[in-house]
Amino acid sequence: MQATENTGYFNYKQAMEYMGVGSYNTLHRYIKLGLKVTATPFGFKIDKNDIDTFLAQYKK
């Protein structure tokens, strides 16, 4: 797994791998719960920091 060009942005597959998610359905549920996604002309990207922030809010 490698973030795109040192920017800290992942495509969906990379984000799923980073989060330990095995299903696109689960990723889309996280997005509906508030995980931020950046739409670019080249596809959707998810910032690593946004993933960390999103997961931290559910940490017990």
N, C-alpha and C positions, 0 to 999 in steps of 0.2 A: 504494500500500500504506500502510495506516495502522493502528497498533495500536489496540485497542479502548479508547476513552475514556481515553487517556493512562496506561493501566495497564501497558502493556508486554506485554499478552497478545494472541496471535494466534489466529484460528480456523485450521483446517487449510489452507484455501486461502491465507490470508495467510502462514502459516508456510512453505508450499511456495514461495511467491514470494520470501520473504525468504532462504530457503536456496538458491534457484536449482534447485529440484526440480520436474520436470514431470509426475510420476506419483504418484498416491496410494499405489501399491504401494511405491515407494521410501520415501515418508514412513512407511508402516507398518513397513517393514524397519528404519528408524532407530528407531522406537518400540520394536521388539523388541530392538534393540541397546542400549537404555537411555535414549533421549530421553524426558524426563519430560512427562507429559500431566496436566492438571488437568481432572477431570470436574465439570461444574457442572450445575445443573438446565436450563441453556439450551444445553448442548452441551459439546464438548471444547475446551479452550484450551491453548495452549503458550506458556510464558513466554519472552520474547526472551532473557533471561539464560541460561535452560536450553539454548536453541538454541546460543548462543555457547559455552557450556561444553562441550556435546556435540561440536560441530564442532572445538573446540580440541584435544580429546583425540586427534583423528585427523590433526591438522596435522603435516606433516613438515618 
